[in-house]
Amino acid sequence: MNKKSIGIKRKVLVIASSVLISSSVFAETLQVSWLDSSSNEDGFMIEKRLLENELFETISTLSANTSTYTDSDVIIDETYCYRIVAYNQAGLSPSEESCLAVIGEDEVEVITPRTPDKVSTEEYTYTDITISHEFISKPTTIELGDKKLYSFKSDETYNESYSDSSIENAEFYAESGSVKEYDRDYFIFQKNGDELVNGYVHMGFNSNNKLTFDLQSIGSMQTATLYMQAGVWSNESSSVVVTVGDKEQNISLPRGYAWQYISVEIMLDGTAPVMITTDTDQGGYSSLMFAGIVLNDPILLENEENEEPIQYASLLSVDTGISTSVDVTDIEFVTHSIQTGNVDFSDASVIDLSFYGDSKTYSNNYNFINQNGSSYAGYKFMQWNEENGIMLKLQSGDSQINIASLYFSAGAWTSQIATIEVIINDQSEFIELSSGYAWKRMKVDIEFEGELNVDIRPVGTLGGYSALQFAGLTLY
């Protein structure tokens, strides 16, 4: 939560306000509410912006001790972000922002939950199961390449030929509330830049609500990644409970009054039942949202069983004097917001691009300019903290070497030597900034064959304006 105190003498303002927005927002109105933990505000200002705009504008000023506001100036298919600013003579104290898309009634489909007591003709056979998870930034777009996907919203499987492993008997059971399908761009699964499916299935955060399915791995170990979203509108400690076969993992949500985006990785060598539920019952907007599950490991052909995959990667060069305008004519590119272009110009592909730690999106400075005159501006901003960084997973074309060019800026507000660590397939390379108190625009070229994993992060922690700004990458 964003807390800010501004004081003069004995007059101090402190507010801890979380913006709450309904998870079902329709075209007529949008209600915003917040928790007011201050006792000395003179009033509140309501600030609003469109998702694609960087600047907020004040749309209303309300009296002290107010906790709700209804905005009737909203339209379908737009996403709005709100921020609550408490004020008194001491100054201003803004909340964190909260964003949500406005949808039409016809975009929501209520589905009838089925009983969880499913009958499966498959015998559950497995010897080894591993469950892990991580909290991720809002995924928006997930590039699959040729990987197999099961979408909970569409109840369909994509890229069938990638693997013999499968998701079977997916069922939802809701004792509390209903189960709904949403067309939303919170989760978009695409193949080589083309959208396959978006949206999720929504159900209340309740220990009697469940998603169950069978995860079948045929012939070899399979790694499956489940993409989901969860949030509780409470200060009570709450967890999502994932059970696979005889293994269970509790995913504790780090805080209330906020959405958490989660990827759950399941590894198994047979067929096992999967159940996902919660450990508490929460009301209000509290809910679980299931997007899809990706099968990461392909069919292993007999003549490939004993072949080691070719794996090669090398840092070619670091250019620290580049322009913020990048000409991507005739070059495949992926921006910080996972916008893609010219995907037919390279056989290499981006499997995953994600950010960890704290980051913000800005729509200025860098600009990728395409051959058709369109441009893609902006970057992802991260403070200089070793807990913040960028993670990339790339795949070269078959039996060929490709080059990835990474575009980012780094600035260290210190007179000491500052260093960026670039980890390439578990090997660390270090880039030292030649001087402090200035921005260095960088183009880092990496040559690779096979799978390439890159992690970019600052070394140590610096204050002031010190930061990383990641714009995107190109593939040759």
C-alpha positions in Angstrom: 0.0 0.0 0.0 1.2 3.5 -0.8 1.4 5.4 2.4 2.6 9.0 2.5 2.8 11.5 5.4 3.3 15.2 4.9 3.5 17.2 8.1 3.9 20.8 9.3 4.4 21.2 13.1 1.7 19.2 14.8 -0.8 18.9 11.9 -0.2 15.5 10.3 -2.3 13.6 7.7 -2.0 9.9 7.3 -4.4 7.8 5.1 -4.2 4.1 4.3 -6.8 3.9 1.5 -7.2 0.9 -0.8 -9.4 1.5 -3.8 -12.1 -1.1 -4.3 -13.8 -1.6 -7.6 -16.4 -4.2 -8.4 -15.1 -7.2 -10.4 -18.3 -7.0 -12.6 -18.4 -3.5 -14.1 -21.2 -2.8 -16.6 -21.7 0.2 -18.9 -24.1 2.4 -16.8 -22.0 3.2 -13.8 -18.8 2.2 -11.9 -18.7 2.4 -8.2 -15.4 3.1 -6.4 -15.0 2.7 -2.6 -12.1 2.8 -0.3 -11.0 2.2 3.3 -10.5 5.4 5.2 -8.1 4.8 8.1 -7.4 8.5 8.7 -9.2 10.7 11.2 -8.1 14.2 10.3 -8.6 14.6 6.6 -10.5 17.7 5.3 -11.8 15.7 2.3 -11.0 13.5 -0.6 -10.2 14.1 -4.3 -11.2 11.4 -6.8 -8.6 11.1 -9.6 -9.2 9.1 -12.8 -7.3 8.2 -16.0 -7.8 5.9 -19.0 -5.4 2.9 -18.9 -3.5 4.2 -22.0 -3.1 7.7 -20.5 -0.3 8.4 -18.0 -1.8 11.5 -16.2 -4.6 11.5 -13.7 -7.3 14.2 -13.7 -9.4 15.2 -10.7 -13.1 14.4 -11.4 -14.6 15.1 -8.0 -13.9 16.5 -4.5 -15.8 14.9 -1.6 -16.2 15.8 2.1 -14.4 14.1 5.0 -15.4 10.6 6.1 -16.7 9.7 2.6 -15.9 6.2 1.4 -17.8 5.7 -1.9 -18.1 7.5 -5.3 -20.2 6.5 -8.3 -18.8 7.4 -11.7 -21.4 7.5 -14.5 -19.0 8.8 -17.1 -17.9 5.3 -18.3 -18.2 3.5 -21.6 -18.0 -0.1 -22.8 -14.5 -1.6 -23.7 -12.6 1.1 -21.9 -10.4 0.5 -18.8 -10.3 3.1 -16.1 -7.9 3.6 -13.3 -8.8 5.5 -10.0 -6.8 7.0 -7.2 -8.1 8.5 -3.9 -6.2 11.5 -2.5 -6.9 12.6 1.1 -6.0 16.1 1.9 -5.8 18.6 4.8 -3.6 21.6 5.6 -0.6 19.3 6.0 -0.7 18.2 2.4 -1.9 15.3 0.2 -1.8 11.5 0.7 -2.7 9.4 -2.4 -3.8 5.8 -2.4 -2.5 3.1 -4.8 -4.4 3.1 -8.1 -6.9 0.4 -9.1 -8.0 -0.3 -12.7 -10.8 -2.3 -14.3 -12.4 -2.7 -17.7 -16.0 -1.8 -18.3 -17.9 -4.5 -20.1 -21.4 -5.0 -21.6 -23.9 -7.4 -20.1 -23.8 -9.6 -23.2 -20.1 -10.2 -22.6 -20.8 -12.2 -19.4 -21.9 -15.8 -19.5 -23.1 -17.6 -16.3 -22.3 -21.3 -16.5 -24.0 -23.9 -14.4 -21.5 -25.6 -12.0 -21.3 -29.3 -12.2 -20.8 -31.7 -9.2 -17.2 -32.3 -8.3 -17.8 -36.0 -8.0 -16.6 -36.8 -11.5 -16.3 -40.3 -12.9 -13.0 -40.9 -14.7 -12.1 -44.0 -16.7 -8.4 -43.2 -16.2 -6.5 -44.9 -13.4 -4.4 -42.4 -11.4 -0.8 -43.6 -11.7 2.1 -41.4 -10.7 5.4 -41.7 -8.8 6.7 -38.2 -8.7 4.8 -34.8 -8.3 6.3 -31.4 -7.6 4.2 -28.2 -7.1 5.7 -24.6 -7.1 4.3 -21.1 -7.6 5.2 -17.5 -8.1 3.4 -14.2 -8.0 3.8 -12.5 -11.4 3.0 -9.0 -12.8 -0.3 -8.8 -14.6 0.3 -11.2 -17.5 -2.0 -9.6 -20.1 -0.4 -11.5 -23.0 1.2 -15.0 -22.8 3.1 -16.1 -25.9 2.7 -19.9 -26.3 4.6 -20.6 -29.5 3.7 -24.2 -30.3 3.0 -25.2 -26.7 -0.3 -26.9 -25.8 -2.9 -24.9 -24.0 -6.2 -25.7 -22.3 -8.5 -22.7 -21.8 -10.9 -22.9 -18.9 -13.1 -20.2 -20.4 -13.5 -21.8 -23.8 -13.2 -25.4 -22.6 -11.0 -26.0 -25.6 -7.4 -27.2 -26.2 -5.0 -25.4 -28.6 -1.9 -26.7 -30.3 -3.1 -30.3 -29.8 -0.1 -31.9 -31.7 2.5 -30.4 -29.4 2.1 -33.1 -26.7 0.2 -36.3 -25.8 -0.3 -35.0 -22.3 -3.7 -33.5 -21.7 -6.2 -31.9 -19.3 -9.4 -34.0 -18.8 -12.6 -33.7 -16.9 -12.4 -30.0 -16.0 -15.3 -29.2 -13.7 -16.3 -26.2 -11.5 -18.4 -26.5 -8.3 -19.7 -23.4 -6.6 -21.6 -23.8 -3.3 -21.4 -20.1 -2.8 -22.2 -17.7 -5.6 -22.1 -18.5 -9.3 -19.5 -19.4 -11.9 -19.1 -17.0 -14.8 -17.1 -16.7 -18.0 -15.5 -13.4 -18.9 -14.0 -12.2 -22.2 -11.2 -10.0 -20.8 -7.8 -9.0 -21.8 -6.4 -9.7 -18.4 -5.2 -13.0 -19.8 -4.5 -13.3 -23.6 -2.9 -16.5 -25.0 -1.4 -16.1 -28.4 0.6 -18.1 -30.9 3.4 -16.2 -32.7 1.6 -12.9 -32.1 -1.9 -14.1 -33.1 -4.5 -14.3 -30.3 -5.9 -17.8 -29.7 -8.2 -17.1 -26.7 -8.6 -14.6 -23.9 -10.5 -14.3 -20.6 -11.1 -16.5 -17.6 -13.7 -18.4 -15.4 -14.6 -16.5 -12.2 -15.9 -17.9 -8.9 -16.2 -16.7 -5.3 -13.3 -17.1 -2.8 -15.0 -19.8 -0.7 -13.6 -23.1 0.7 -16.6 -25.0 -0.7 -16.0 -23.7 -4.3 -13.6 -25.9 -6.3 -12.0 -26.4 -9.7 -11.1 -30.0 -10.4 -9.5 -31.7 -13.4 -7.2 -34.6 -14.3 -3.7 -33.8 -15.5 -2.4 -36.6 -17.7 1.3 -37.0 -18.6 1.8 -39.8 -21.1 5.2 -41.4 -21.5 7.4 -38.9 -19.8 7.7 -36.2 -17.2 5.4 -33.2 -18.0 5.6 -29.6 -16.7 2.3 -27.8 -16.7 1.8 -24.1 -15.8 -1.5 -22.8 -14.5 -2.3 -19.1 -14.9 -4.8 -17.7 -12.4 -5.8 -14.6 -10.4 -6.9 -14.3 -6.8 -7.9 -11.5 -4.4 -9.5 -11.2 -1.0 -11.2 -8.0 0.2 -10.2 -8.6 3.8 -7.2 -8.2 6.2 -7.6 -11.9 7.2 -4.8 -14.2 6.2 -6.0 -16.3 3.2 -4.6 -18.9 0.9 -5.3 -20.7 -2.4 -5.0 -24.4 -1.9 -3.6 -26.5 -4.8 -3.8 -30.3 -4.4 -2.2 -32.6 -7.0 -2.4 -36.3 -6.2 -1.0 -36.7 -2.7 0.8 -33.4 -2.7 -0.7 -30.1 -1.5 0.6 -26.5 -1.6 -0.9 -23.5 0.2 -0.4 -20.2 -1.7 -0.7 -17.4 0.9 -1.8 -14.1 -0.6 0.6 -11.4 0.5 -2.0 -8.8 1.2 -5.7 -8.1 1.1 -7.7 -5.5 -1.0 -5.6 -6.3 -4.1 -5.5 -8.7 -7.0 -2.6 -11.2 -7.2 -1.6 -12.8 -10.4 -0.2 -16.3 -9.9 1.5 -19.0 -12.1 1.5 -22.5 -10.6 4.0 -25.0 -12.0 3.1 -28.7 -11.7 5.6 -31.5 -12.6 4.4 -35.1 -12.8 5.2 -38.4 -14.5 1.8 -39.9 -14.8 -1.9 -39.1 -14.3 -3.1 -37.3 -11.2 -6.3 -35.5 -10.0 -6.0 -31.8 -9.4 -8.2 -29.7 -7.1 -8.0 -25.9 -6.4 -9.9 -24.3 -3.6 -9.3 -21.8 -0.7 -8.7 -22.1 3.0 -11.1 -19.4 4.1 -14.5 -18.0 3.1 -14.4 -14.3 2.0 -17.1 -12.0 0.7 -17.3 -8.8 -1.3 -15.2 -8.9 -4.4 -13.0 -11.8 -3.2 -12.7 -14.4 -5.9 -10.6 -16.8 -7.9 -10.1 -16.5 -11.7 -8.8 -19.4 -13.8 -7.4 -18.6 -17.3 -5.6 -21.6 -18.7 -3.0 -24.2 -18.2 0.0 -24.6 -20.5 1.8 -27.9 -21.2 5.4 -27.1 -21.6 7.1 -30.4 -22.5 6.5 -31.7 -26.1 6.1 -35.2 -27.4 9.4 -37.0 -27.1 9.9 -39.0 -30.3 11.8 -42.3 -30.1 14.7 -41.2 -32.1 15.0 -38.1 -29.9 15.1 -39.9 -26.5 18.9 -40.0 -26.3 19.7 -36.8 -28.0 20.9 -33.8 -25.9 19.3 -30.6 -27.0 21.7 -28.1 -28.5 22.2 -25.2 -26.1 24.5 -22.3 -26.9 24.5 -18.6 -25.8 27.1 -15.8 -25.9 27.1 -12.1 -25.1 28.2 -10.4 -28.3 28.3 -6.7 -27.5 27.0 -3.9 -25.3 26.4 -0.5 -27.0 25.7 2.4 -24.6 25.2 5.2 -27.0 22.0 4.2 -28.9 19.0 6.3 -29.9 15.6 6.0 -28.1 14.0 5.4 -31.6 14.5 1.8 -32.8 13.8 1.1 -36.4 12.1 -2.4 -36.5 11.4 -2.5 -40.2 11.9 -6.0 -41.4 12.8 -7.2 -37.8 10.8 -9.2 -35.4 10.2 -7.3 -32.2 8.5 -7.6 -28.8 7.9 -4.5 -26.7 7.9 -4.2 -22.9 4.1 -4.6 -22.9 4.4 -7.8 -25.1 3.2 -6.2 -28.3 4.7 -8.1 -31.2 5.4 -7.4 -34.8 7.0 -8.8 -38.0 6.9 -12.3 -36.4 7.4 -13.9 -39.9 10.8 -12.3 -40.2 12.5 -14.6 -37.7 12.2 -18.3 -36.7 13.1 -17.4 -33.2 10.4 -16.8 -30.6 9.8 -15.3 -27.2 8.4 -17.9 -24.9 8.1 -15.6 -21.9 8.7 -12.0 -20.9 8.0 -11.0 -17.3 9.0 -8.5 -14.6 9.6 -9.3 -11.0 9.6 -6.9 -8.0 8.0 -3.5 -8.3 7.6 -1.9 -11.8 5.6 0.8 -13.5 4.7 1.3 -17.2 5.4 4.6 -18.9 4.4 5.6 -22.5 7.3 7.9 -23.5 11.0 7.9 -24.3 11.6 4.7 -26.3 9.8 4.2 -29.6 9.8 1.1 -31.8 8.9 2.3 -35.3 7.6 -0.4 -37.8 7.6 -0.4 -41.6 3.9 0.5 -41.9 4.4 3.7 -40.0 3.0 2.4 -36.7 5.0 3.0 -33.5 5.1 1.4 -30.1 6.2 3.7 -27.4 7.1 3.3 -23.7 9.1 1.2 -21.2 8.8 -0.6 -17.9 10.4 1.3 -15.0 12.1 -0.3 -12.0 13.9 1.3 -9.1 17.6 0.3 -8.7 17.0 -2.6 -6.3 18.4 -6.1 -6.7 14.9 -7.5 -6.1 13.6 -5.9 -9.3 14.4 -7.2 -12.7 13.4 -8.6 -16.1 13.2 -12.3 -17.1 13.2 -13.6 -20.7 12.9 -17.0 -22.2 13.6 -17.3 -25.9 13.8 -20.2 -28.4 15.9 -20.2 -31.5 14.7 -21.5 -34.9 15.5 -25.2 -35.5 19.2 -25.9 -36.1 20.1 -22.2 -36.4 21.7 -19.4 -34.5 19.7 -16.3 -33.8 20.6 -12.9 -32.2 18.5 -11.1 -29.6 19.0 -7.4 -29.1 17.8 -6.1 -25.7 17.0 -2.4 -25.3 17.0 -0.7 -21.9 18.3 2.3 -20.0 20.2 2.4 -16.7 20.9 5.3 -14.5 22.8 5.3 -11.2 22.7 8.4 -9.0 26.0 7.8 -7.2 29.7 8.5 -7.6 30.5 4.9 -7.0 30.8 2.2 -9.6 27.3 0.8 -10.5 26.8 -2.5 -12.2 24.0 -4.3 -14.1 24.0 -8.1 -13.9 22.9 -10.0 -17.1 22.5 -13.7 -16.4 22.6 -15.7 -19.6 21.7 -19.4 -19.2 22.9 -19.3 -15.6 26.2 -17.5 -16.5 26.6 -14.0 -15.1 27.9 -11.1 -17.2 28.4 -7.7 -15.6 27.9 -4.3 -17.3 29.6 -1.4 -15.4 28.2 2.2 -16.0 31.0 4.5 -17.0 29.7 7.4 -14.8 27.0 8.2 -12.4 24.3 10.8 -12.4 23.3 10.1 -16.0 21.2 7.7 -18.1 22.9 5.2 -20.3 20.9 3.8 -23.2 21.9 0.2 -23.9 21.6 -2.3 -26.7 22.8 -5.7 -25.6 23.3 -8.4 -28.3 23.1 -12.1 -27.4 23.8 -14.9 -29.8 22.0 -18.2 -29.1 20.9 -21.6 -30.4 18.3 -23.6 -28.6 16.6 -22.2 -25.5 17.9 -18.9 -24.0 17.1 -17.7 -20.5 18.1 -14.1 -19.6 17.7 -12.3 -16.2 18.6 -8.6 -16.1 18.8 -6.9 -12.7 20.7 -4.1 -10.8 23.5 -5.0 -8.4 22.7 -3.7 -4.9 20.3 -0.9 -4.0 20.6 2.8 -4.9 18.4 5.7 -4.2 17.5 8.9 -6.0 16.5 8.5 -9.6 18.5 5.3 -10.0 16.6 2.9 -12.1 16.3 0.4 -14.9 14.0 1.1 -17.9 13.3 -1.8 -20.2 11.9 -1.0 -23.7 11.8 -4.4 -25.5 13.8 -6.6 -27.8 14.4 -7.5 -31.5 15.1 -11.0 -33.0 17.3 -11.7 -36.0 
